[in-house]
Amino acid sequence: MFGSIGMPELVIILVIALIIFGPRKLPELGKSLGRSLNEFKKASNDLQNTLEQEIKLEEQKESAAAARKAEADPAAVAPDNAAPSQTVSR
């Protein structure tokens, strides 16, 4: 659940937190930590969605530019069926 932290380590951490902050302050700290993690998760998801949208928009722009280029100059996109050019060696 917590990676490499086992149950004994988790109990020790909770006991130390209880001693330092006291039983009244500990629930408030837990709530604020949960809210902070939730906000961080929401912000990172928003950032990820924005990046994905930008990537899709950039790909659409590139494909539209390629389509316009193909319409303007079909010979540049289509392979040439002519014989290969011959070079003269000296």
ZAKOLFI-12638 format. One record per residue (C-alpha): residue number from 1; z, x, y. Coordinates in Angstrom, 3 decimals. Layout:
(NUM,(Z,X,Y));
...
REM end
This chain:
(1,(0.000,0.000,0.000));
(2,(0.956,2.726,2.470));
(3,(-1.053,5.582,0.980));
(4,(1.120,8.516,0.002));
(5,(4.370,6.914,1.262));
(6,(6.408,5.648,-1.654));
(7,(9.177,3.085,-1.752));
(8,(12.058,5.602,-1.322));
(9,(10.446,7.155,1.754));
(10,(9.821,3.716,3.244));
(11,(13.460,2.709,2.726));
(12,(14.660,5.916,4.394));
(13,(12.377,5.308,7.392));
(14,(13.623,1.733,7.746));
(15,(17.283,2.803,7.536));
(16,(16.768,5.476,10.193));
(17,(14.960,2.961,12.437));
(18,(17.814,0.480,11.935));
(19,(20.398,3.116,12.880));
(20,(18.471,4.293,15.959));
(21,(17.374,0.939,17.384));
(22,(19.970,-1.436,15.994));
(23,(19.548,-4.794,14.277));
(24,(18.812,-6.738,17.484));
(25,(16.087,-4.468,18.851));
(26,(14.267,-3.840,15.532));
(27,(12.512,-7.269,15.286));
(28,(11.280,-6.945,18.868));
(29,(9.865,-3.508,18.119));
(30,(8.160,-4.849,15.005));
(31,(6.549,-7.686,16.952));
(32,(5.328,-5.387,19.710));
(33,(3.961,-2.926,17.154));
(34,(2.138,-5.744,15.364));
(35,(0.650,-6.984,18.644));
(36,(-0.450,-3.470,19.564));
(37,(-2.129,-2.953,16.202));
(38,(-3.832,-6.353,16.499));
(39,(-5.172,-5.503,19.974));
(40,(-6.387,-2.112,18.761));
(41,(-8.152,-3.714,15.802));
(42,(-9.775,-6.311,18.066));
(43,(-10.948,-3.656,20.519));
(44,(-12.405,-1.464,17.773));
(45,(-14.240,-4.462,16.275));
(46,(-15.656,-5.324,19.701));
(47,(-16.811,-1.741,20.165));
(48,(-18.431,-1.704,16.730));
(49,(-20.233,-5.001,17.417));
(50,(-21.469,-3.721,20.772));
(51,(-22.811,-0.529,19.205));
(52,(-24.596,-2.492,16.465));
(53,(-26.184,-4.779,19.055));
(54,(-27.361,-1.798,21.098));
(55,(-28.878,-0.180,18.010));
(56,(-30.722,-3.391,17.089));
(57,(-31.984,-3.773,20.647));
(58,(-33.231,-0.179,20.669));
(59,(-35.013,-0.693,17.325));
(60,(-36.669,-3.851,18.657));
(61,(-37.858,-1.964,21.734));
(62,(-39.312,0.812,19.567));
(63,(-41.087,-1.614,17.229));
(64,(-42.478,-3.574,20.194));
(65,(-43.775,-0.351,21.762));
(66,(-45.414,0.641,18.475));
(67,(-47.014,-2.800,18.186));
(68,(-48.376,-2.569,21.741));
(69,(-49.754,0.876,21.014));
(70,(-51.421,-0.389,17.838));
(71,(-53.047,-3.258,19.757));
(72,(-54.250,-0.964,22.524));
(73,(-55.661,1.795,20.303));
(74,(-56.223,0.732,16.665));
(75,(-57.916,4.042,15.816));
(76,(-54.738,5.953,16.655));
(77,(-52.739,4.042,14.066));
(78,(-55.370,3.418,11.349));
(79,(-56.297,6.405,9.163));
(80,(-59.672,7.913,9.835));
(81,(-62.085,7.542,6.903));
(82,(-64.405,10.240,8.193));
(83,(-64.792,13.574,6.441));
(84,(-62.206,16.200,7.307));
(85,(-63.163,18.495,10.135));
(86,(-64.480,21.833,9.072));
(87,(-63.127,25.035,10.453));
(88,(-64.922,28.317,10.601));
(89,(-63.048,31.371,9.472));
(90,(-63.979,34.845,10.582));
REM end
